[in-house]
Structure formats: C-alpha cells, structure tokens
C-alpha cells in the first residue's frame, strides 16, 4: 500500500505530499487537520481526496493560492464540486478545484470592495448550458449561506463556465468562447427574421441546443449527413443564405469551419422559426 509523506500543510483542507520523486497537492475535507511536516498519509485513507500533481511549472502558483486563500473558501469549493458531480453523475476534471478556488477568492474580494461584476453573456450562458447553470445557481446559494454575503447574478454565469469546463476536460475558456459566438449569432437571427427569441420557448431551446451541438461537432471535426441538403438550398434560399452568414460568424469568432451539411440543418431550423411567427 502506498504511503505519502506530508511536506507542507496549507490548511485543514489542503496539504502538499510526496511519493517517491513526485509531489502532489491533496485537497479534501479535513485532510490537513493535525497534519505536520513529516506525517504519513496512507493511500487507503485518501480515497475521497483530490490528487493534483505539481512540478516546477505550477508548484509556486498553487502554493501561493492556497497560502493566501481563506481555508473556508477551499472547503466551500469542495462542497460545490461534490454537489455538481452528484447532480451530473460524473467526475469533473481536476482543474476545476483550483480554477474555482482562484475565481471565487477573487470574486469575493471584488464584491467586498464594492466593485460591480458585469457579465454581458448571462442570457446566452443560461440558454446554452442549462444544466450547468442550474448547478451554478445552487453553488451561489452555498456561497451566500456560508460566506454570509450577497452574490450578484452575474457570478452564476461565471461559475457555469467552470462547471462546463470541468465536464469538457478542464477547458473553461472554450465555454466562454462558445457563449460569445452564440451571443452574436442570436441577435443576427432575430434581426434577419424580424422576431424575438423568447428564452425558454420551445423554438429558442431547440435552436440554441442545435447550435451548441453543431459547435461541438465542428470542434471535433465531426458532422452529420444531410440527405435533404439540395432540397433545402432550393426550397429555402433565404434561410440558407442567413445560415451561410452564421457559419462565417462562427468561423470568425471561434475558428470553426461549418460544413454544408450543417449549414443546411441551420437553415431548416430557421425556416421553422420563420414560419412559426404569429
């Protein structure tokens, strides 16, 4: 059975340990309680703890973050991640732990200083990542209750990015890029079709869900066959032209190439939207 040597205790919820030549930061409730340098932690007692391997490229950054962050925040983040994993039924990428600790620590500092936190993509975030957004709402309630502080709604959106990033291999920045892209596509559609997309309407949910799937397929260089492509081009030229421009917007903003098959499906959605107007 492996045994880990404690090299530093940051707080009750985080310690630096070594195993052979490798070093790890362990995060978990009570992991650092009464642990001193030289203490031994047995592997069998660490099943529920998070292991984050550190090296010369990130060790100082991680240590500084843990040494300067209220240990209460570390515990709250573990509560949030545990809640999110339970709700989703999956394990999130290890990067979410430090990502959320850093973000929440900074956000709380800004709130206490009275600095307004603005999130211009809140609506698009809520539409694009409904499940993650609902979990982020619960996370904000945990923060409010345990830190006894009012948290603005904008923070729900930012925490949503971290949760989605945790589901997608730790790449929070991709989530934000996709939301920014959708935030340009939706107004363009509304302008061209002369309509307003109501957030929770069936048409809005269907369209945004399709755009999300399209982006993820294009990022992975996947596509779906469209046997109706020629017919769509012929029967829906107006919607197809708008869809081509949407593809150009996505290429400009997030660098993806949208194939014709996908453009055709966008046009089909736009046709349904255009002909369901009252």
Secondary structure as a PSIPRED ss2 file (coil, helix, strand):
# PSIPRED VFORMAT (PSIPRED V4.0)

   1 X C   1.000  0.000  0.000
   2 X C   1.000  0.000  0.000
   3 X E   0.000  0.000  1.000
   4 X E   0.000  0.000  1.000
   5 X E   0.000  0.000  1.000
   6 X E   0.000  0.000  1.000
   7 X E   0.000  0.000  1.000
   8 X E   0.000  0.000  1.000
   9 X E   0.000  0.000  1.000
  10 X E   0.000  0.000  1.000
  11 X E   0.000  0.000  1.000
  12 X C   1.000  0.000  0.000
  13 X C   1.000  0.000  0.000
  14 X E   0.000  0.000  1.000
  15 X E   0.000  0.000  1.000
  16 X E   0.000  0.000  1.000
  17 X E   0.000  0.000  1.000
  18 X E   0.000  0.000  1.000
  19 X E   0.000  0.000  1.000
  20 X C   1.000  0.000  0.000
  21 X C   1.000  0.000  0.000
  22 X E   0.000  0.000  1.000
  23 X E   0.000  0.000  1.000
  24 X E   0.000  0.000  1.000
  25 X E   0.000  0.000  1.000
  26 X E   0.000  0.000  1.000
  27 X E   0.000  0.000  1.000
  28 X C   1.000  0.000  0.000
  29 X C   1.000  0.000  0.000
  30 X C   1.000  0.000  0.000
  31 X C   1.000  0.000  0.000
  32 X C   1.000  0.000  0.000
  33 X C   1.000  0.000  0.000
  34 X C   1.000  0.000  0.000
  35 X C   1.000  0.000  0.000
  36 X C   1.000  0.000  0.000
  37 X C   1.000  0.000  0.000
  38 X C   1.000  0.000  0.000
  39 X C   1.000  0.000  0.000
  40 X E   0.000  0.000  1.000
  41 X E   0.000  0.000  1.000
  42 X E   0.000  0.000  1.000
  43 X H   0.000  1.000  0.000
  44 X H   0.000  1.000  0.000
  45 X H   0.000  1.000  0.000
  46 X C   1.000  0.000  0.000
  47 X C   1.000  0.000  0.000
  48 X C   1.000  0.000  0.000
  49 X C   1.000  0.000  0.000
  50 X E   0.000  0.000  1.000
  51 X E   0.000  0.000  1.000
  52 X E   0.000  0.000  1.000
  53 X E   0.000  0.000  1.000
  54 X E   0.000  0.000  1.000
  55 X C   1.000  0.000  0.000
  56 X C   1.000  0.000  0.000
  57 X C   1.000  0.000  0.000
  58 X C   1.000  0.000  0.000
  59 X H   0.000  1.000  0.000
  60 X H   0.000  1.000  0.000
  61 X H   0.000  1.000  0.000
  62 X H   0.000  1.000  0.000
  63 X H   0.000  1.000  0.000
  64 X H   0.000  1.000  0.000
  65 X H   0.000  1.000  0.000
  66 X H   0.000  1.000  0.000
  67 X H   0.000  1.000  0.000
  68 X H   0.000  1.000  0.000
  69 X C   1.000  0.000  0.000
  70 X C   1.000  0.000  0.000
  71 X H   0.000  1.000  0.000
  72 X H   0.000  1.000  0.000
  73 X H   0.000  1.000  0.000
  74 X H   0.000  1.000  0.000
  75 X H   0.000  1.000  0.000
  76 X H   0.000  1.000  0.000
  77 X H   0.000  1.000  0.000
  78 X H   0.000  1.000  0.000
  79 X H   0.000  1.000  0.000
  80 X H   0.000  1.000  0.000
  81 X H   0.000  1.000  0.000
  82 X H   0.000  1.000  0.000
  83 X H   0.000  1.000  0.000
  84 X H   0.000  1.000  0.000
  85 X H   0.000  1.000  0.000
  86 X H   0.000  1.000  0.000
  87 X H   0.000  1.000  0.000
  88 X H   0.000  1.000  0.000
  89 X C   1.000  0.000  0.000
  90 X C   1.000  0.000  0.000
  91 X C   1.000  0.000  0.000
  92 X C   1.000  0.000  0.000
  93 X C   1.000  0.000  0.000
  94 X C   1.000  0.000  0.000
  95 X H   0.000  1.000  0.000
  96 X H   0.000  1.000  0.000
  97 X H   0.000  1.000  0.000
  98 X H   0.000  1.000  0.000
  99 X H   0.000  1.000  0.000
 100 X H   0.000  1.000  0.000
 101 X H   0.000  1.000  0.000
 102 X H   0.000  1.000  0.000
 103 X H   0.000  1.000  0.000
 104 X H   0.000  1.000  0.000
 105 X H   0.000  1.000  0.000
 106 X H   0.000  1.000  0.000
 107 X H   0.000  1.000  0.000
 108 X H   0.000  1.000  0.000
 109 X H   0.000  1.000  0.000
 110 X H   0.000  1.000  0.000
 111 X H   0.000  1.000  0.000
 112 X H   0.000  1.000  0.000
 113 X C   1.000  0.000  0.000
 114 X C   1.000  0.000  0.000
 115 X C   1.000  0.000  0.000
 116 X C   1.000  0.000  0.000
 117 X C   1.000  0.000  0.000
 118 X C   1.000  0.000  0.000
 119 X C   1.000  0.000  0.000
 120 X C   1.000  0.000  0.000
 121 X C   1.000  0.000  0.000
 122 X H   0.000  1.000  0.000
 123 X H   0.000  1.000  0.000
 124 X H   0.000  1.000  0.000
 125 X H   0.000  1.000  0.000
 126 X H   0.000  1.000  0.000
 127 X H   0.000  1.000  0.000
 128 X H   0.000  1.000  0.000
 129 X C   1.000  0.000  0.000
 130 X H   0.000  1.000  0.000
 131 X H   0.000  1.000  0.000
 132 X H   0.000  1.000  0.000
 133 X H   0.000  1.000  0.000
 134 X H   0.000  1.000  0.000
 135 X H   0.000  1.000  0.000
 136 X H   0.000  1.000  0.000
 137 X H   0.000  1.000  0.000
 138 X H   0.000  1.000  0.000
 139 X H   0.000  1.000  0.000
 140 X H   0.000  1.000  0.000
 141 X H   0.000  1.000  0.000
 142 X H   0.000  1.000  0.000
 143 X H   0.000  1.000  0.000
 144 X H   0.000  1.000  0.000
 145 X H   0.000  1.000  0.000
 146 X H   0.000  1.000  0.000
 147 X H   0.000  1.000  0.000
 148 X C   1.000  0.000  0.000
 149 X C   1.000  0.000  0.000
 150 X C   1.000  0.000  0.000
 151 X C   1.000  0.000  0.000
 152 X C   1.000  0.000  0.000
 153 X C   1.000  0.000  0.000
 154 X H   0.000  1.000  0.000
 155 X H   0.000  1.000  0.000
 156 X H   0.000  1.000  0.000
 157 X H   0.000  1.000  0.000
 158 X H   0.000  1.000  0.000
 159 X H   0.000  1.000  0.000
 160 X H   0.000  1.000  0.000
 161 X H   0.000  1.000  0.000
 162 X H   0.000  1.000  0.000
 163 X H   0.000  1.000  0.000
 164 X H   0.000  1.000  0.000
 165 X H   0.000  1.000  0.000
 166 X H   0.000  1.000  0.000
 167 X H   0.000  1.000  0.000
 168 X C   1.000  0.000  0.000
 169 X C   1.000  0.000  0.000
 170 X C   1.000  0.000  0.000
 171 X C   1.000  0.000  0.000
 172 X H   0.000  1.000  0.000
 173 X H   0.000  1.000  0.000
 174 X H   0.000  1.000  0.000
 175 X H   0.000  1.000  0.000
 176 X H   0.000  1.000  0.000
 177 X H   0.000  1.000  0.000
 178 X H   0.000  1.000  0.000
 179 X H   0.000  1.000  0.000
 180 X H   0.000  1.000  0.000
 181 X H   0.000  1.000  0.000
 182 X H   0.000  1.000  0.000
 183 X H   0.000  1.000  0.000
 184 X H   0.000  1.000  0.000
 185 X H   0.000  1.000  0.000
 186 X H   0.000  1.000  0.000
 187 X H   0.000  1.000  0.000
 188 X H   0.000  1.000  0.000
 189 X H   0.000  1.000  0.000
 190 X H   0.000  1.000  0.000
 191 X H   0.000  1.000  0.000
 192 X H   0.000  1.000  0.000
 193 X H   0.000  1.000  0.000
 194 X C   1.000  0.000  0.000
 195 X C   1.000  0.000  0.000
 196 X C   1.000  0.000  0.000
 197 X C   1.000  0.000  0.000
 198 X C   1.000  0.000  0.000
 199 X C   1.000  0.000  0.000
 200 X C   1.000  0.000  0.000
 201 X C   1.000  0.000  0.000
 202 X H   0.000  1.000  0.000
 203 X H   0.000  1.000  0.000
 204 X H   0.000  1.000  0.000
 205 X H   0.000  1.000  0.000
 206 X H   0.000  1.000  0.000
 207 X H   0.000  1.000  0.000
 208 X H   0.000  1.000  0.000
 209 X H   0.000  1.000  0.000
 210 X H   0.000  1.000  0.000
 211 X H   0.000  1.000  0.000
 212 X H   0.000  1.000  0.000
 213 X H   0.000  1.000  0.000
 214 X H   0.000  1.000  0.000
 215 X H   0.000  1.000  0.000
 216 X H   0.000  1.000  0.000
 217 X H   0.000  1.000  0.000
 218 X H   0.000  1.000  0.000
 219 X H   0.000  1.000  0.000
 220 X C   1.000  0.000  0.000
 221 X C   1.000  0.000  0.000
 222 X C   1.000  0.000  0.000
 223 X C   1.000  0.000  0.000
 224 X C   1.000  0.000  0.000
 225 X C   1.000  0.000  0.000
 226 X C   1.000  0.000  0.000
 227 X C   1.000  0.000  0.000
 228 X C   1.000  0.000  0.000
 229 X H   0.000  1.000  0.000
 230 X H   0.000  1.000  0.000
 231 X H   0.000  1.000  0.000
 232 X H   0.000  1.000  0.000
 233 X H   0.000  1.000  0.000
 234 X H   0.000  1.000  0.000
 235 X H   0.000  1.000  0.000
 236 X C   1.000  0.000  0.000
 237 X H   0.000  1.000  0.000
 238 X H   0.000  1.000  0.000
 239 X H   0.000  1.000  0.000
 240 X H   0.000  1.000  0.000
 241 X H   0.000  1.000  0.000
 242 X H   0.000  1.000  0.000
 243 X H   0.000  1.000  0.000
 244 X H   0.000  1.000  0.000
 245 X H   0.000  1.000  0.000
 246 X H   0.000  1.000  0.000
 247 X H   0.000  1.000  0.000
 248 X H   0.000  1.000  0.000
 249 X H   0.000  1.000  0.000
 250 X H   0.000  1.000  0.000
 251 X H   0.000  1.000  0.000
 252 X H   0.000  1.000  0.000
 253 X H   0.000  1.000  0.000
 254 X H   0.000  1.000  0.000
 255 X C   1.000  0.000  0.000
 256 X C   1.000  0.000  0.000
 257 X C   1.000  0.000  0.000
 258 X C   1.000  0.000  0.000
 259 X C   1.000  0.000  0.000
 260 X H   0.000  1.000  0.000
 261 X H   0.000  1.000  0.000
 262 X H   0.000  1.000  0.000
 263 X H   0.000  1.000  0.000
 264 X H   0.000  1.000  0.000
 265 X H   0.000  1.000  0.000
 266 X H   0.000  1.000  0.000
 267 X H   0.000  1.000  0.000
 268 X H   0.000  1.000  0.000
 269 X H   0.000  1.000  0.000
 270 X H   0.000  1.000  0.000
 271 X H   0.000  1.000  0.000
 272 X H   0.000  1.000  0.000
 273 X H   0.000  1.000  0.000
 274 X H   0.000  1.000  0.000
 275 X C   1.000  0.000  0.000
 276 X C   1.000  0.000  0.000
 277 X C   1.000  0.000  0.000
 278 X C   1.000  0.000  0.000
